[in-house]
């Protein structure tokens, strides 16, 4: 089975999803800031995060190509996994409006609350009501028509959704504590320009390390779901 990975930043990769998807029998084809039309036939498409916004099509014209690709992919009923920017692109492809969030930059390690529908989801059923995850985003989206809202935070309601066999996650379920610590170092200038205290954020990394076993278990459930969907 083939998983096409739409990557937007050199430092953002599959994280915990890499070994989980490999264990389910997926091989990976990476596309950096671009798509190939024949990738529509792939068993899975994973859209990773990025520093740009969905509306930044003038500076990043590849976003138009990715959106058109995802619109067609969803129309064909083929599964996708969107993470952060990837979730925003997936929501936009499904007809939602993606905008700069009114509640500001959400960054750091903090819990998400799984909704009642999320806790009843066939893939997620049995997980704890809250998960500790990494956040790094400013944008959000309007509710995705026909989808199920899976998770929220106090700052932003739209944190995760399921649309048929596809899933979108605003937060970074794939990140380990070590990976997030590296992101903080590499993004220090951006964070400080936004008024964020990097040392304070760094102190939160231990919480993410402590949640890694639980997050890996959720990721493995999702990987198994995508493998089953591919074999339908």
KALINCOR-V299801 format. One record per pair of residues at least 6 apart in sequence whose ideal C-beta (glycine too) atoms are under 7 Angstrom apart, sorted by the first residue. I is the first residue (numbers start at 1). J is the second residue. Records with the same first field share a line. If there is no record, write none. Layout:
I: J / J
//
This chain:
1: 25 / 26 / 43 / 227 / 230
2: 27 / 29 / 42 / 43
3: 21 / 26 / 28 / 42 / 43 / 44 / 46
4: 29 / 31 / 39 / 42 / 45
5: 14 / 28 / 29 / 30 / 31 / 46 / 48
6: 31 / 35 / 45 / 46 / 47 / 48 / 66 / 86
7: 30 / 31 / 32 / 48
8: 33 / 48 / 49 / 50 / 52 / 85
9: 50 / 51
11: 186
12: 48 / 49 / 50
14: 46 / 174
15: 174 / 175 / 176 / 179
16: 174 / 176 / 215 / 216 / 219
17: 46 / 174 / 219 / 223
20: 219 / 220 / 223
21: 223
23: 223
24: 223 / 224 / 227
25: 227
26: 44
33: 62
34: 62 / 65
35: 65 / 66 / 69
39: 45
40: 72 / 73 / 76
43: 230
44: 79 / 81 / 226 / 230
45: 73 / 80
46: 81
47: 80 / 82 / 83 / 86 / 89 / 90
48: 83 / 86
49: 83 / 84 / 85 / 86
50: 85
52: 60 / 85
53: 139
54: 63 / 88 / 89 / 92 / 98 / 139
55: 98
56: 63
57: 63 / 64
66: 89
67: 89 / 92 / 93
70: 80 / 89 / 90 / 93
71: 93
73: 80
74: 93 / 94 / 166
77: 164
79: 165 / 166 / 226 / 229
80: 90 / 166
81: 167 / 226
82: 89 / 90 / 168 / 169
83: 169 / 172 / 174
84: 136 / 137 / 170 / 172
87: 168 / 169 / 170
88: 98 / 139 / 141
90: 166 / 168
91: 98 / 141 / 144 / 168
92: 98
94: 144 / 145 / 147 / 163
95: 145
96: 141 / 142 / 143 / 144
97: 141 / 142
98: 139 / 141
99: 139 / 140
100: 138 / 139
101: 138 / 139 / 140 / 156
103: 155 / 156
105: 138 / 194
106: 135 / 137 / 155 / 156
107: 135 / 136 / 191 / 196 / 201
108: 135 / 201 / 204
109: 132 / 134 / 204 / 205 / 207 / 208
110: 135 / 153
111: 130 / 131 / 132
112: 130 / 131 / 133 / 151 / 152 / 153 / 159 / 171
113: 129 / 130 / 151 / 152 / 153
114: 124 / 127 / 129 / 150 / 151
115: 149 / 150 / 151 / 152
117: 148 / 149 / 150
118: 124 / 150 / 151 / 160
119: 125 / 129
121: 148 / 150 / 162
123: 221 / 222 / 225
124: 150 / 221
127: 218
128: 214
131: 211 / 214 / 215 / 218
132: 207 / 208 / 211
133: 171 / 172 / 173 / 215
134: 171 / 172 / 175 / 180 / 208
135: 171
136: 172
137: 170
140: 156 / 158
141: 158
143: 149 / 158
144: 161 / 163
146: 163
147: 161 / 162 / 163
148: 161 / 162
149: 161
150: 160 / 161 / 162
151: 159 / 160
152: 159
153: 159
156: 170
158: 170
159: 170 / 171
160: 168 / 169 / 170
161: 168
165: 229
167: 222
173: 215 / 218 / 219
174: 219
175: 208
176: 212
177: 205 / 206 / 208 / 209 / 212
180: 205 / 208
181: 202 / 205
184: 198 / 201 / 202
188: 198
191: 198 / 201
192: 198
//
